[in-house]
Each structure stands twice: as C-alpha cells, then as structure tokens.
C-alpha cells in the first residue's frame, strides 16, 4: 500500500464521488467526530456524490439517509439501499429481496440467532440487532470487552454456514445473512438505478475508502481504493489490499483522504 501522497493528482481530479465504509472508517472508536462529519460536508459542498456503504442496521441507515445529506446509503452489507427522493422529499427503500422473501429470511435468521446464543454461552449480539432487517450481527467481543478467541469465531461462522448463511467479518462483528449479495453488488445497483451508470465503465471516477475484511470486494473492484490506517490490522484477511493508505486511523484518516482529494481538485492559484 502506498501513502495518499503517491496518488497522481490527475486521477484524483477525475473523481466524481466517494463510496465509504462507516464503522472505524468514518467513525473513531464508535464515535462520529466533528472532523469526519465536516469532511463529509466538504465533499458534498464540492459537488461530489457521497454514499456510505456499511454493515450497519436499517435503523442507522434510515437516520443517515435523512440527516447526513448523502446521496444514498447502503446497509447491512448490501441488503438494501435507502435514499431521499429529491422531488418528494420522502425516504425511499430498495431491498435485495421482496417483502415476502424478507419475512421468510428474517424467520430463518431468528432461528439461527437462537442457536448461536444457546450453543455459545457468553457470546452476545450487537445492541442494534433489533433495528436490523436481514443481518445477524454477533459481537466480536465478550461482555468484559475481550475479543473472542479465533477458534470460537471460527466455530460460530461454521455453525451459521451449515444453516446456509453467508458470513462476513467487519471490524466489530461477525455478520451472517441468507443471500448472495455483498457491498459491491448493491453498489452496482445504486449506480445503475439512481444515476444510470454501469460501474464497470465508470469505476475510475469513484473512490472507495474502508478498513475491514467485508470491504474486500470494494478494494479489489475500484482502481482508486484507500484504507484508513487501521486496515493494517486485517491485511491477512484481504485477498487484495487497498492501493493506498492514510497515515491516521478512523475518522481522522477519512478526513485526510478528503483533504487530499479536494486539494487535487482545487483550481491553481495564480
């Protein structure tokens, strides 16, 4: 991985929009800092599209779509996207599955949840689980704050996979769901449905920034991919690492990326 300073300015000038992870990329230790929020506002003010792409729950994404002024938000690892319709001002929700299928998947997810909690005492779910539509989010830390041992993580993932679930690892959760979607699959749909774009043709005009194993497909797909510094902790889980990396972690690293991007796009002073 190369530092941000190694990105050719000519490449940054072509960027029209940013897809970004949220947990530990925009946030820092679970908090949204003023610096990171200001960086989002700076991107929007410069006329760039901004789309958070998160493993976070539908409840969060409802708020993000309404309050952050972003173009759209992809949630639960690609299960849906939400956006504000500019004409009506109403929130629009677009899911991977139709309503009946979602109900069936939720029942299956709840059965898997009960099995995990029964078989692995001391393991617990994310506190935002009640606000999730299709994703089972299992905390990577126990009640005392210690990270689960790797063999336990492996056993949990194996158990839910036997039930037919897909598993992904974020920086804070084991995410398990029924379906073959991921962040990249829904990102393609957002670009096609909202802007009439085929991302295979326009990927050079987008930047992706993230930090975790569930960002792997995005790092591989986008030629201009950036990891905040804490991505170094999961490099062994990434088949293809990001091309560039920030000096700072979390929201501070996100702000560094935005500063570099906007500086390259600024007109030269005479």
Sine and cosine of phi, psi and omega as CSV:
sin_phi,cos_phi,sin_psi,cos_psi,sin_omega,cos_omega
0.00,0.00,0.64,-0.77,-0.02,-1.00
-0.97,-0.26,0.40,-0.92,0.05,-1.00
-0.94,0.33,0.29,-0.96,0.00,-1.00
-0.84,0.54,-0.56,0.83,-0.03,-1.00
-0.89,0.46,-0.29,0.96,-0.01,-1.00
-1.00,0.09,-0.16,0.99,0.01,-1.00
-0.95,0.32,0.83,-0.55,0.05,-1.00
-0.87,0.50,0.72,-0.69,-0.02,-1.00
-0.88,0.47,-0.49,0.87,0.03,-1.00
-0.89,0.45,-0.53,0.85,0.03,-1.00
-0.96,0.28,-0.65,0.76,0.01,-1.00
-0.91,0.42,-0.57,0.83,-0.01,-1.00
-0.91,0.42,-0.40,0.92,-0.01,-1.00
-0.98,0.18,-0.25,0.97,-0.13,-0.99
-0.94,0.34,0.79,-0.61,0.03,-1.00
-0.96,-0.28,-0.25,0.97,-0.06,-1.00
-0.26,-0.96,0.27,-0.96,-0.06,-1.00
-0.78,-0.63,0.82,-0.57,0.25,-0.97
-0.99,-0.12,0.73,-0.68,-0.09,-1.00
-0.62,-0.78,0.69,-0.72,0.20,-0.98
-0.91,0.42,0.23,-0.97,-0.01,-1.00
-0.92,-0.40,-0.90,0.43,-0.07,-1.00
-0.88,0.48,0.85,-0.53,0.05,-1.00
0.91,0.42,0.19,0.98,0.15,-0.99
-0.90,-0.43,-0.85,0.53,0.16,-0.99
-0.99,0.10,-0.63,0.78,0.00,-1.00
-1.00,0.04,0.33,-0.95,0.05,-1.00
-0.79,-0.62,0.92,-0.40,-0.06,-1.00
0.79,0.61,0.66,0.75,0.08,-1.00
0.99,0.11,0.00,1.00,-0.05,-1.00
-0.92,-0.38,0.60,-0.80,0.11,-0.99
-1.00,-0.04,0.93,-0.36,-0.05,-1.00
-0.99,0.12,0.32,-0.95,0.06,-1.00
-0.88,0.48,-0.59,0.81,-0.01,-1.00
-0.91,0.42,-0.68,0.74,-0.01,-1.00
-0.94,0.35,-0.68,0.73,0.03,-1.00
-0.90,0.44,-0.63,0.78,0.05,-1.00
-0.89,0.45,-0.56,0.83,0.03,-1.00
-0.92,0.39,-0.65,0.76,0.07,-1.00
-0.87,0.48,-0.72,0.69,0.00,-1.00
-0.88,0.47,-0.59,0.81,0.01,-1.00
-0.91,0.40,-0.65,0.76,0.06,-1.00
-0.88,0.48,-0.73,0.68,-0.02,-1.00
-0.90,0.44,-0.67,0.74,0.01,-1.00
-0.89,0.45,-0.46,0.89,0.02,-1.00
-1.00,0.09,0.00,1.00,0.05,-1.00
1.00,0.04,0.23,0.97,0.03,-1.00
-1.00,0.01,0.52,-0.85,0.13,-0.99
-0.97,0.24,0.58,-0.81,0.02,-1.00
-0.73,-0.68,0.82,-0.57,0.00,-1.00
-0.74,-0.68,0.97,-0.23,0.16,-0.99
-0.90,0.44,0.66,-0.75,-0.02,-1.00
-0.78,-0.63,0.98,-0.21,-0.24,-0.97
-0.78,-0.63,0.34,-0.94,0.20,-0.98
-1.00,0.06,0.00,1.00,-0.04,-1.00
-0.91,0.42,0.31,-0.95,-0.16,-0.99
-0.98,0.21,0.24,-0.97,0.02,-1.00
-0.84,0.55,-0.60,0.80,0.01,-1.00
-0.87,0.50,-0.70,0.71,0.07,-1.00
-0.88,0.47,-0.71,0.70,-0.12,-0.99
-0.91,0.41,-0.55,0.83,0.10,-0.99
-0.84,0.55,-0.73,0.68,0.00,-1.00
-0.92,0.40,-0.72,0.69,-0.04,-1.00
-0.86,0.51,-0.72,0.70,-0.02,-1.00
-0.88,0.47,-0.60,0.80,-0.05,-1.00
-0.99,0.17,-0.63,0.78,-0.24,-0.97
-0.97,-0.25,-0.38,0.93,-0.10,-0.99
-1.00,-0.02,-0.14,0.99,0.00,-1.00
0.90,0.43,0.41,0.91,0.03,-1.00
-0.99,0.12,0.25,-0.97,-0.07,-1.00
-0.96,0.29,-0.53,0.85,0.04,-1.00
-0.18,-0.98,0.22,-0.98,0.12,-0.99
-0.65,-0.76,0.75,-0.67,0.05,-1.00
-0.98,-0.19,0.75,-0.66,-0.09,-1.00
-0.78,-0.62,0.20,-0.98,0.02,-1.00
0.76,0.64,0.66,0.75,0.12,-0.99
0.94,0.33,0.29,0.96,0.02,-1.00
0.90,-0.44,0.16,0.99,-0.02,-1.00
-0.95,0.31,-0.36,0.93,-0.06,-1.00
-0.23,-0.97,0.19,-0.98,0.31,-0.95
-0.70,-0.71,0.55,-0.84,0.07,-1.00
-0.88,-0.47,0.53,-0.85,0.12,-0.99
-0.40,-0.92,0.37,-0.93,0.07,-1.00
-1.00,0.01,0.84,-0.54,0.08,-1.00
-0.95,0.31,0.86,-0.51,-0.13,-0.99
-0.93,0.37,-0.45,0.89,-0.01,-1.00
-0.98,0.21,-0.73,0.68,-0.06,-1.00
-1.00,-0.02,-0.36,0.93,-0.08,-1.00
0.97,0.25,0.14,0.99,-0.05,-1.00
-1.00,-0.09,0.48,-0.88,0.08,-1.00
-0.97,0.24,0.77,-0.64,0.06,-1.00
-0.94,-0.34,0.70,-0.72,-0.01,-1.00
-0.88,-0.47,0.77,-0.64,0.01,-1.00
-0.80,-0.61,0.91,-0.41,-0.06,-1.00
-0.98,-0.20,0.38,-0.92,0.08,-1.00
-0.91,0.42,-0.65,0.76,-0.03,-1.00
-0.95,-0.30,0.42,-0.91,0.12,-0.99
-0.96,0.29,0.13,-0.99,-0.14,-0.99
-0.88,0.47,-0.68,0.73,-0.01,-1.00
-0.90,0.44,-0.69,0.72,0.00,-1.00
-0.91,0.42,-0.62,0.79,0.03,-1.00
-0.88,0.48,-0.66,0.75,0.01,-1.00
-0.89,0.46,-0.65,0.76,0.03,-1.00
-0.91,0.42,-0.69,0.72,-0.01,-1.00
-0.91,0.42,-0.61,0.79,0.02,-1.00
-0.90,0.44,-0.64,0.77,0.04,-1.00
-0.88,0.47,-0.69,0.73,0.03,-1.00
-0.90,0.43,-0.64,0.77,0.02,-1.00
-0.90,0.44,-0.66,0.75,-0.01,-1.00
-0.90,0.43,-0.59,0.81,0.06,-1.00
-0.91,0.41,-0.65,0.76,0.05,-1.00
-0.91,0.42,-0.64,0.77,0.06,-1.00
-0.84,0.54,-0.75,0.66,-0.02,-1.00
-0.88,0.48,-0.61,0.79,-0.01,-1.00
-0.93,0.37,-0.67,0.74,0.02,-1.00
-0.88,0.48,-0.74,0.67,-0.05,-1.00
-0.92,0.39,-0.53,0.85,0.02,-1.00
-0.96,0.26,-0.61,0.79,-0.10,-0.99
-1.00,0.09,-0.37,0.93,-0.07,-1.00
-0.80,-0.60,0.98,0.18,0.03,-1.00
-0.86,0.51,0.65,-0.76,-0.01,-1.00
1.00,-0.05,-0.25,0.97,0.10,-1.00
-1.00,0.00,0.64,-0.77,0.00,-1.00
-0.65,-0.76,0.23,-0.97,-0.08,-1.00
-1.00,-0.01,0.31,-0.95,0.10,-0.99
-0.85,0.53,0.59,-0.81,0.02,-1.00
-0.91,0.41,-0.28,0.96,0.03,-1.00
-1.00,-0.07,0.18,0.98,-0.01,-1.00
-0.82,0.57,-0.61,0.79,0.01,-1.00
-0.88,0.47,-0.28,0.96,-0.04,-1.00
-0.98,-0.21,0.21,0.98,0.01,-1.00
-0.99,-0.14,0.60,-0.80,0.00,-1.00
-1.00,0.02,-0.74,0.67,-0.19,-0.98
-0.70,-0.71,-0.02,1.00,-0.17,-0.98
-0.92,-0.39,0.76,-0.65,0.11,-0.99
-1.00,-0.09,0.92,-0.40,-0.07,-1.00
-0.96,-0.28,0.94,-0.34,-0.06,-1.00
-0.97,-0.26,0.82,-0.57,-0.06,-1.00
-0.89,0.45,0.64,-0.77,0.06,-1.00
-1.00,0.09,-0.05,1.00,0.04,-1.00
-0.85,-0.53,0.49,-0.87,0.02,-1.00
-1.00,0.06,-0.07,-1.00,-0.08,-1.00
-0.89,0.46,-0.41,0.91,0.01,-1.00
-1.00,0.05,-0.05,1.00,0.03,-1.00
1.00,-0.05,0.01,1.00,0.01,-1.00
-1.00,0.10,0.61,-0.79,0.01,-1.00
-0.93,0.38,0.64,-0.77,0.04,-1.00
-0.88,0.47,0.65,-0.76,0.06,-1.00
-0.87,0.50,0.55,-0.83,-0.02,-1.00
-0.81,0.59,-0.66,0.75,0.02,-1.00
-0.88,0.48,-0.57,0.82,0.04,-1.00
-0.93,0.37,-0.69,0.72,0.05,-1.00
-0.85,0.52,-0.71,0.71,0.00,-1.00
-0.89,0.46,-0.65,0.76,-0.01,-1.00
-0.92,0.39,-0.63,0.77,0.04,-1.00
-0.89,0.45,-0.73,0.69,-0.01,-1.00
-0.89,0.46,-0.63,0.77,0.01,-1.00
-0.91,0.42,-0.63,0.77,-0.04,-1.00
-0.91,0.42,-0.72,0.69,-0.03,-1.00
-0.95,0.31,-0.48,0.88,0.07,-1.00
-0.91,0.41,-0.58,0.81,0.05,-1.00
-0.89,0.46,-0.42,0.91,0.05,-1.00
-0.99,0.11,-0.02,1.00,0.01,-1.00
1.00,-0.07,0.22,0.98,-0.04,-1.00
-1.00,0.04,0.51,-0.86,0.18,-0.98
-1.00,0.03,0.63,-0.78,0.05,-1.00
-0.84,-0.54,0.61,-0.79,0.10,-1.00
-0.72,-0.69,0.43,-0.90,0.04,-1.00
-0.93,-0.37,0.84,-0.54,0.18,-0.98
-0.99,-0.14,-0.12,-0.99,0.02,-1.00
-0.96,0.27,-0.22,0.98,-0.08,-1.00
-0.77,-0.64,-0.26,0.96,-0.13,-0.99
-0.69,-0.73,0.40,-0.92,0.43,-0.90
-1.00,-0.01,0.86,-0.51,0.03,-1.00
-0.96,-0.27,0.80,-0.61,-0.03,-1.00
-0.77,-0.64,0.68,-0.73,-0.04,-1.00
-0.39,-0.92,0.32,-0.95,0.06,-1.00
-0.99,-0.11,0.91,-0.41,-0.01,-1.00
0.46,-0.89,0.22,-0.98,-0.02,-1.00
-0.92,-0.40,0.34,0.94,0.02,-1.00
-1.00,0.06,0.26,-0.97,0.16,-0.99
-0.46,-0.89,-0.08,-1.00,-0.04,-1.00
-0.86,0.52,-0.68,0.73,-0.06,-1.00
-0.92,0.39,-0.65,0.76,-0.02,-1.00
-0.86,0.51,-0.69,0.72,0.00,-1.00
-0.97,0.25,-0.48,0.88,0.08,-1.00
-0.88,0.48,-0.66,0.75,0.06,-1.00
-0.87,0.50,-0.67,0.75,-0.03,-1.00
-0.92,0.40,-0.67,0.74,0.04,-1.00
-0.84,0.54,-0.76,0.65,-0.03,-1.00
-0.88,0.47,-0.65,0.76,-0.03,-1.00
-0.94,0.33,-0.70,0.72,-0.12,-0.99
-0.99,0.16,-0.57,0.82,-0.05,-1.00
-1.00,0.01,-0.52,0.86,-0.12,-0.99
-0.77,-0.64,0.08,1.00,0.03,-1.00
0.90,0.43,0.51,0.86,-0.05,-1.00
-0.97,-0.25,0.62,-0.79,0.25,-0.97
-0.99,-0.13,0.93,-0.36,-0.10,-0.99
-0.88,0.47,-0.40,0.92,0.08,-1.00
-0.88,0.48,-0.49,0.87,-0.02,-1.00
-1.00,0.01,-0.42,0.91,-0.13,-0.99
-0.89,-0.46,0.16,0.99,-0.09,-1.00
-0.85,0.53,-0.47,0.88,0.02,-1.00
-0.93,0.38,-0.22,0.98,-0.06,-1.00
-0.98,-0.18,0.14,0.99,0.00,-1.00
-0.82,-0.57,0.47,-0.88,0.12,-0.99
-0.87,-0.49,0.65,-0.76,0.12,-0.99
-0.88,-0.48,0.67,-0.74,0.07,-1.00
-0.76,-0.65,0.71,-0.70,-0.03,-1.00
-0.37,-0.93,-0.23,-0.97,-0.08,-1.00
-0.48,-0.88,-0.13,0.99,-0.22,-0.98
-0.76,-0.65,0.08,-1.00,-0.08,-1.00
-0.90,0.45,-0.53,0.85,-0.01,-1.00
-0.97,0.23,0.05,1.00,0.12,-0.99
-0.99,-0.10,0.07,1.00,-0.14,-0.99
-0.83,0.55,-0.73,0.68,-0.04,-1.00
-0.89,0.45,-0.57,0.82,0.01,-1.00
-0.94,0.33,-0.68,0.74,0.05,-1.00
-0.86,0.51,-0.64,0.77,-0.05,-1.00
-0.96,0.28,-0.60,0.80,-0.13,-0.99
-0.97,0.24,-0.68,0.73,-0.12,-0.99
-1.00,0.03,0.83,-0.56,0.00,-1.00
-0.86,0.51,-0.55,0.83,0.04,-1.00
-0.97,-0.25,1.00,0.08,0.00,-1.00
-0.91,-0.41,0.65,-0.76,-0.08,-1.00
-0.78,-0.63,0.66,-0.75,0.15,-0.99
-0.94,-0.34,0.69,-0.73,0.22,-0.98
-0.94,0.35,0.35,-0.94,-0.23,-0.97
-0.82,0.57,-0.53,0.85,-0.02,-1.00
-0.94,0.35,-0.09,1.00,0.11,-0.99
-0.89,0.46,-0.36,0.93,-0.01,-1.00
-0.87,0.48,-0.39,0.92,-0.02,-1.00
-0.96,0.28,-0.28,0.96,-0.07,-1.00
-0.84,-0.54,0.31,0.95,-0.05,-1.00
-0.86,0.50,-0.50,0.86,0.00,-1.00
-0.94,0.33,-0.22,0.98,0.01,-1.00
-0.98,-0.19,0.02,1.00,-0.07,-1.00
-0.94,-0.34,0.91,-0.42,0.05,-1.00
-0.89,0.46,-0.55,0.84,0.07,-1.00
-0.74,-0.67,0.89,-0.45,0.00,-1.00
-0.97,0.23,0.25,-0.97,0.12,-0.99
-0.88,0.47,0.44,-0.90,-0.03,-1.00
-0.96,0.28,-0.50,0.87,-0.07,-1.00
-0.73,-0.68,0.33,-0.94,-0.03,-1.00
-0.61,-0.79,0.60,-0.80,0.03,-1.00
-0.99,0.15,0.29,-0.96,0.05,-1.00
-0.98,0.19,-0.52,0.86,-0.06,-1.00
-0.98,-0.21,0.34,-0.94,0.02,-1.00
-1.00,-0.05,0.31,-0.95,0.16,-0.99
0.81,0.59,-0.64,-0.77,-0.08,-1.00
-0.88,0.48,-0.52,0.85,0.05,-1.00
-0.92,0.40,-0.62,0.79,0.06,-1.00
-0.92,0.39,-0.64,0.77,0.07,-1.00
-0.85,0.52,-0.71,0.71,0.00,-1.00
-0.90,0.44,-0.59,0.81,0.07,-1.00
-0.88,0.47,-0.68,0.73,0.02,-1.00
-0.88,0.47,-0.71,0.70,-0.01,-1.00
-0.89,0.46,-0.66,0.75,0.01,-1.00
-0.87,0.49,-0.70,0.71,0.00,-1.00
-0.91,0.42,-0.66,0.75,-0.02,-1.00
-0.90,0.43,-0.74,0.67,-0.06,-1.00
-0.95,0.32,-0.54,0.84,0.05,-1.00
-0.90,0.44,-0.63,0.78,0.00,-1.00
-0.93,0.37,-0.49,0.87,-0.04,-1.00
-1.00,0.05,-0.23,0.97,-0.05,-1.00
-0.94,0.35,0.61,-0.79,0.03,-1.00
-0.91,0.41,0.55,-0.83,0.01,-1.00
-0.94,0.35,0.64,-0.76,0.06,-1.00
-0.99,0.10,0.64,-0.77,0.02,-1.00
-1.00,-0.04,0.00,0.00,0.00,0.00
